[in-house]
Amino acid sequence: MHVGFFVLLASSASRYVAGHGLQGVTPLLLGLSAALVLIYVVGVVWWERAGQLWLAAVVGVWCALVLVAPSFSWCAVPLFFVCLRMLRPKPLLAAVVLLTGTVIFAQLRLAPRFEVVDVLVPLAVAAMATAVFLQLRHEGERRQQLIDQLVRTRGELAEAQREAGISWERERLAREIHDTIAQGLSSIRMLLQAAEREGDRSEHVRRAGEVAEDSLAEARRFVRGLAPAALTRQSLADALRELAARTAAESGIEVRFEVVGEPLTTSEDVGATLLRVAQGALANVREHSSASKAGVTLSYVADAVALDVRDDGAGFDPAAPRSGVDRGYGLGGMRARVAQLGGELVVESSPGEGTAIAATLPVGGDS
């Protein structure tokens, strides 16, 4: 289209010179021609940014050039298609009327006598081309709407399938947990209760019953897809304090807990993740570290919350964990859960120097 414009512009200039000679080339004609070329070139270079103001400038200069030299009326053809492409229906009709009127004026000036064909042919061509183009544009818009609707429908179908898959998997997990872990914990709880009724009221039996009760609540809560049961009845700090006290009572390890900073409101996911990290870290301390002391610190800083669990135990090489250290929830599970909420988990340890695990999460838990 752009090449066609310059070809027709050059042809029109050649026709004018052939009819009037070089003496007929006036400064006004040269100025208008140069301005038209310059403005159009600017539009070609910055075509993506060329707007209606640019188009108005091109058409205005061209109309002035045709008034001076009607031979340049042939440039209306590419300008006509530029208008069809860039303008919406109402301004397009105004531009078509202006271009067609200018072409008719030029044809009448160039013709030796008035002929009705010089009026009817430009009108007929402009009307047919405009009607065809508008119909094609309408069909293109309808096609694009159908494509957009198809894409939306496909996305909705994929989302529905994903939700159905998640729902099915959740139901399967719920059945498995209910039929295995929950039932087993329920049986353990009943056996421990029976042992207490028969006279075995030792501290270990009592604590085992409490652990079974808490684990059963956790299993049922997991089945429902909710937060840990401990967080439904108390704050994150209280749940961690209770976890530290229970770990100390069960293992004999001195476990200290402290809160640093002004408590911030955290999302349910953040609280659940930090509690799970603390449970996994303290389980590793109890089972593998041979530590005598451990510490749990919950820190609130700016818009983040951090959990630190450290011990004075045997330690290990993080690059090559000992067999059994990373079982259960494990360090890999901790990292995955923390990373899912946009946080970071750091493990520092070396043989004989204890272990420190630090998990930091944004307060909102952005995933």
C-alpha positions as CSV (number, residue, x, y, z in Angstrom):
1,M,0.0,0.0,0.0
2,H,2.8,2.4,0.9
3,V,4.8,1.5,-2.2
4,G,1.7,2.0,-4.3
5,F,1.3,5.5,-2.9
6,F,4.8,6.6,-3.9
7,V,4.5,4.9,-7.3
8,L,1.3,6.8,-8.0
9,L,2.7,10.0,-6.6
10,A,5.7,9.7,-9.0
11,S,3.4,8.9,-11.9
12,S,1.2,11.9,-11.2
13,A,4.3,14.1,-11.0
14,S,5.5,12.7,-14.3
15,R,2.1,13.2,-15.9
16,Y,2.0,16.8,-14.7
17,V,5.5,17.6,-16.1
18,A,4.5,15.9,-19.4
19,G,1.5,18.2,-19.7
20,H,3.0,21.4,-18.4
21,G,6.7,21.1,-18.8
22,L,9.3,22.0,-16.2
23,Q,8.2,25.7,-16.5
24,G,4.8,24.7,-15.0
25,V,6.4,23.4,-11.7
26,T,5.7,26.3,-9.3
27,P,7.2,26.7,-5.9
28,L,3.8,26.1,-4.4
29,L,3.6,22.7,-6.2
30,L,7.1,21.7,-5.1
31,G,6.4,22.7,-1.5
32,L,3.1,20.8,-1.3
33,S,4.7,17.7,-3.0
34,A,7.7,17.8,-0.6
35,A,5.4,18.2,2.4
36,L,3.2,15.3,1.3
37,V,6.2,13.0,0.8
38,L,7.8,14.0,4.1
39,I,4.6,13.6,6.1
40,Y,3.8,10.2,4.5
41,V,7.4,9.0,5.1
42,V,7.0,9.9,8.8
43,G,3.9,7.8,8.9
44,V,5.6,4.8,7.3
45,V,8.6,4.9,9.7
46,W,6.3,5.2,12.7
47,W,3.4,3.3,11.3
48,E,2.4,1.6,14.6
49,R,2.1,5.1,16.2
50,A,0.6,6.9,13.1
51,G,-2.8,8.0,14.2
52,Q,-5.7,10.0,12.8
53,L,-3.9,13.3,13.2
54,W,-1.2,12.0,10.8
55,L,-3.9,10.7,8.4
56,A,-5.7,14.1,8.5
57,A,-2.4,15.9,7.7
58,V,-1.7,13.6,4.7
59,V,-5.2,14.0,3.3
60,G,-5.3,17.7,3.9
61,V,-1.9,18.3,2.0
62,W,-3.0,16.0,-0.8
63,C,-6.3,17.9,-1.2
64,A,-4.4,21.1,-1.5
65,L,-2.0,19.5,-4.0
66,V,-4.9,18.3,-6.1
67,L,-6.4,21.8,-6.2
68,V,-3.2,23.1,-7.6
69,A,-2.5,20.1,-9.9
70,P,-5.4,17.7,-10.6
71,S,-3.0,15.2,-12.0
72,F,-2.2,14.1,-8.4
73,S,-5.8,12.8,-7.9
74,W,-4.6,9.2,-8.6
75,C,-3.0,9.1,-5.1
76,A,-6.5,8.9,-3.7
77,V,-6.5,5.1,-4.3
78,P,-3.9,4.2,-1.6
79,L,-5.2,7.0,0.7
80,F,-8.7,5.5,0.3
81,F,-7.4,2.2,1.7
82,V,-5.4,3.8,4.4
83,C,-8.6,5.5,5.6
84,L,-10.5,2.2,5.4
85,R,-7.9,0.6,7.6
86,M,-7.5,3.3,10.2
87,L,-10.9,4.9,10.7
88,R,-14.1,3.7,12.3
89,P,-17.3,3.8,10.2
90,K,-18.5,7.4,10.9
91,P,-15.2,9.3,10.3
92,L,-14.5,6.8,7.5
93,L,-17.6,7.9,5.6
94,A,-16.6,11.6,6.0
95,A,-13.1,10.8,4.6
96,V,-14.6,8.8,1.7
97,V,-16.8,11.7,0.8
98,L,-13.9,14.1,0.9
99,L,-11.6,11.9,-1.2
100,T,-14.3,11.1,-3.7
101,G,-15.3,14.8,-4.0
102,T,-11.7,15.7,-4.6
103,V,-11.3,13.1,-7.3
104,I,-14.5,14.2,-9.1
105,F,-13.2,17.8,-9.0
106,A,-9.9,16.7,-10.5
107,Q,-11.5,14.6,-13.2
108,L,-13.8,17.5,-14.2
109,R,-10.9,19.9,-14.4
110,L,-8.9,17.5,-16.5
111,A,-11.8,16.6,-18.9
112,P,-12.2,18.7,-22.0
113,R,-15.9,18.8,-21.5
114,F,-18.4,17.7,-18.8
115,E,-19.4,14.1,-18.8
116,V,-21.6,12.4,-16.2
117,V,-19.3,9.4,-16.2
118,D,-16.6,11.5,-14.5
119,V,-18.9,11.9,-11.6
120,L,-20.6,8.5,-11.5
121,V,-17.5,6.3,-11.8
122,P,-15.7,7.7,-8.7
123,L,-18.9,7.6,-6.7
124,A,-19.7,4.0,-7.7
125,V,-16.1,2.7,-7.1
126,A,-15.9,4.5,-3.7
127,A,-19.4,3.2,-2.7
128,M,-18.6,-0.4,-3.7
129,A,-15.1,-0.5,-2.1
130,T,-16.4,1.0,1.1
131,A,-19.3,-1.4,1.4
132,V,-17.1,-4.4,0.7
133,F,-14.5,-3.3,3.2
134,L,-17.0,-2.6,5.9
135,Q,-18.6,-6.0,5.4
136,L,-15.2,-7.7,5.6
137,R,-14.4,-5.7,8.7
138,H,-17.7,-6.8,10.3
139,E,-17.1,-10.4,9.4
140,G,-13.6,-10.2,10.8
141,E,-14.8,-8.7,14.0
142,R,-17.4,-11.5,14.3
143,R,-14.7,-14.1,13.6
144,Q,-12.5,-12.5,16.3
145,Q,-15.4,-12.6,18.8
146,L,-16.0,-16.2,18.0
147,I,-12.2,-16.9,18.5
148,D,-12.2,-15.0,21.8
149,Q,-15.3,-16.9,23.0
150,L,-13.7,-20.2,22.0
151,V,-10.5,-19.3,23.9
152,R,-12.5,-18.3,26.9
153,T,-14.6,-21.5,26.7
154,R,-11.5,-23.6,26.3
155,G,-9.9,-21.9,29.4
156,E,-13.1,-22.4,31.4
157,L,-13.2,-26.1,30.3
158,A,-9.6,-26.5,31.3
159,E,-10.2,-24.9,34.6
160,A,-13.3,-27.0,35.2
161,Q,-11.3,-30.1,34.4
162,R,-8.5,-29.0,36.7
163,E,-11.0,-28.3,39.5
164,A,-12.7,-31.7,38.9
165,G,-9.2,-33.4,39.0
166,I,-8.4,-31.6,42.3
167,S,-11.8,-32.5,43.7
168,W,-11.4,-36.1,42.8
169,E,-7.9,-36.2,44.2
170,R,-9.0,-34.6,47.4
171,E,-11.8,-37.1,47.7
172,R,-9.4,-39.9,47.1
173,L,-7.0,-38.6,49.8
174,A,-9.8,-38.0,52.2
175,R,-11.0,-41.6,51.8
176,E,-7.5,-43.0,52.1
177,I,-6.7,-40.9,55.2
178,H,-10.1,-41.7,56.8
179,D,-9.7,-45.4,56.2
180,T,-6.1,-45.6,57.3
181,I,-4.5,-42.9,59.4
182,A,-7.7,-41.5,61.0
183,Q,-9.0,-45.0,61.8
184,G,-5.7,-46.1,63.1
185,L,-5.4,-43.0,65.4
186,S,-8.9,-43.5,66.5
187,S,-8.1,-47.1,67.5
188,I,-5.0,-46.0,69.3
189,R,-7.0,-43.4,71.2
190,M,-9.6,-45.9,72.3
191,L,-6.9,-48.4,73.4
192,L,-5.2,-45.8,75.4
193,Q,-8.5,-44.8,77.0
194,A,-9.2,-48.4,77.8
195,A,-5.7,-48.7,79.4
196,E,-6.5,-45.7,81.6
197,R,-9.8,-47.1,82.6
198,E,-8.1,-50.4,83.6
199,G,-5.7,-48.6,85.9
200,D,-2.7,-47.7,83.8
201,R,-2.6,-43.9,84.5
202,S,1.1,-43.4,83.8
203,E,2.3,-40.0,82.4
204,H,3.4,-41.7,79.1
205,V,0.0,-43.2,78.6
206,R,-1.6,-39.8,79.2
207,R,0.7,-38.0,76.8
208,A,0.3,-40.7,74.2
209,G,-3.5,-40.2,74.4
210,E,-3.1,-36.5,74.0
211,V,-0.8,-37.0,71.0
212,A,-3.2,-39.4,69.4
213,E,-6.1,-37.0,70.0
214,D,-4.2,-34.1,68.4
215,S,-3.0,-36.2,65.5
216,L,-6.6,-37.4,64.9
217,A,-7.8,-33.8,64.8
218,E,-5.0,-32.9,62.4
219,A,-5.9,-35.8,60.1
220,R,-9.6,-34.8,60.1
221,R,-8.7,-31.1,59.5
222,F,-6.5,-32.1,56.6
223,V,-9.3,-34.1,55.1
224,R,-11.4,-31.0,55.2
225,G,-8.6,-29.0,53.6
226,L,-8.5,-26.5,56.5
227,A,-5.6,-25.0,58.6
228,P,-3.9,-27.1,61.3
229,A,-6.2,-27.7,64.2
230,A,-3.9,-25.8,66.6
231,L,-4.4,-22.6,64.7
232,T,-8.2,-22.6,65.0
233,R,-8.2,-22.2,68.7
234,Q,-5.1,-20.0,69.3
235,S,-2.6,-17.7,67.6
236,L,0.5,-18.8,65.8
237,A,2.7,-17.8,68.6
238,D,0.6,-19.7,71.2
239,A,0.6,-22.8,68.9
240,L,4.4,-22.6,68.6
241,R,4.8,-22.1,72.3
242,E,2.6,-25.2,73.0
243,L,4.6,-27.2,70.4
244,A,7.9,-26.2,72.1
245,A,6.6,-27.2,75.5
246,R,5.2,-30.5,74.3
247,T,8.5,-31.3,72.5
248,A,10.4,-30.6,75.7
249,A,8.1,-32.7,77.8
250,E,8.2,-35.7,75.4
251,S,12.0,-35.6,74.6
252,G,13.6,-34.1,77.7
253,I,15.3,-31.5,75.5
254,E,15.3,-28.0,76.9
255,V,13.3,-26.0,74.2
256,R,13.0,-22.3,74.6
257,F,10.5,-20.2,72.7
258,E,10.4,-16.4,72.1
259,V,8.7,-13.8,70.0
260,V,10.6,-10.9,68.6
261,G,8.9,-7.7,67.2
262,E,5.4,-6.5,67.2
263,P,3.0,-9.3,66.0
264,L,1.5,-8.8,62.5
265,T,-1.6,-10.2,61.1
266,T,-0.7,-13.2,58.9
267,S,-2.7,-15.2,56.4
268,E,-3.9,-18.7,57.2
269,D,-1.5,-20.2,54.8
270,V,1.5,-18.5,56.3
271,G,0.6,-19.6,59.8
272,A,0.0,-23.2,58.7
273,T,3.3,-23.3,56.8
274,L,5.4,-21.9,59.7
275,L,3.7,-24.3,62.2
276,R,4.4,-27.3,59.8
277,V,8.1,-26.1,59.5
278,A,8.4,-25.9,63.2
279,Q,6.9,-29.4,63.7
280,G,9.2,-30.9,61.1
281,A,12.3,-29.1,62.5
282,L,11.6,-30.1,66.1
283,A,10.8,-33.7,65.1
284,N,14.3,-33.8,63.5
285,V,15.8,-32.3,66.7
286,R,14.0,-34.9,68.8
287,E,14.9,-37.9,66.6
288,H,18.3,-37.2,65.1
289,S,20.2,-34.4,66.7
290,S,21.1,-35.8,70.2
291,A,20.8,-32.2,71.3
292,S,20.3,-31.0,74.9
293,K,19.0,-27.6,74.1
294,A,16.9,-26.1,71.3
295,G,15.3,-22.7,70.6
296,V,12.4,-21.6,68.5
297,T,12.1,-17.9,67.6
298,L,9.2,-16.2,65.8
299,S,10.2,-12.8,64.5
300,Y,8.1,-10.1,62.9
301,V,10.1,-7.7,60.7
302,A,8.6,-5.1,58.4
303,D,6.2,-7.0,56.1
304,A,7.6,-10.4,56.8
305,V,7.6,-13.1,59.5
306,A,10.5,-15.4,60.2
307,L,10.8,-18.6,62.1
308,D,14.1,-19.9,63.4
309,V,14.7,-23.3,64.9
310,R,18.2,-24.1,66.2
311,D,19.8,-26.8,68.4
312,D,23.2,-27.7,69.9
313,G,23.1,-31.3,68.6
314,A,25.3,-33.4,66.4
315,G,24.6,-31.4,63.2
316,F,25.1,-32.7,59.7
317,D,26.4,-31.8,56.3
318,P,23.5,-30.1,54.4
319,A,24.9,-31.0,51.1
320,A,24.8,-34.7,52.0
321,P,22.2,-35.3,54.8
322,R,22.5,-38.4,56.9
323,S,20.1,-41.2,56.1
324,G,16.9,-40.7,57.9
325,V,17.4,-36.9,58.7
326,D,15.2,-35.9,55.7
327,R,12.5,-38.4,56.0
328,G,8.8,-37.6,56.9
329,Y,8.0,-34.0,56.1
330,G,11.7,-33.4,55.7
331,L,13.8,-30.5,54.6
332,G,12.7,-30.9,51.0
333,G,9.1,-30.6,52.0
334,M,9.8,-27.6,54.1
335,R,11.5,-25.8,51.2
336,A,8.7,-26.6,48.8
337,R,6.0,-25.4,51.2
338,V,7.8,-22.2,52.0
339,A,8.7,-21.5,48.3
340,Q,5.1,-22.0,47.3
341,L,4.2,-18.9,49.4
342,G,7.0,-16.8,48.0
343,G,9.3,-17.4,51.0
344,E,12.8,-18.7,51.6
345,L,14.1,-21.5,53.8
346,V,17.8,-21.6,54.8
347,V,19.5,-24.5,56.6
348,E,22.9,-24.0,58.3
349,S,24.6,-26.9,59.9
350,S,27.9,-28.7,60.1
351,P,29.0,-31.9,62.0
352,G,29.3,-31.4,65.7
353,E,28.1,-27.7,65.6
354,G,24.3,-28.1,65.7
355,T,21.7,-27.0,63.2
356,A,19.7,-23.9,62.4
357,I,16.7,-23.7,60.1
358,A,15.3,-20.3,59.2
359,A,12.1,-19.8,57.2
360,T,11.0,-16.3,56.1
361,L,7.6,-15.6,54.5
362,P,5.9,-12.4,53.4
363,V,3.0,-11.6,55.8
364,G,0.4,-12.0,53.0
365,G,1.8,-15.2,51.8
366,D,1.9,-14.2,48.1
367,S,2.2,-17.3,45.9
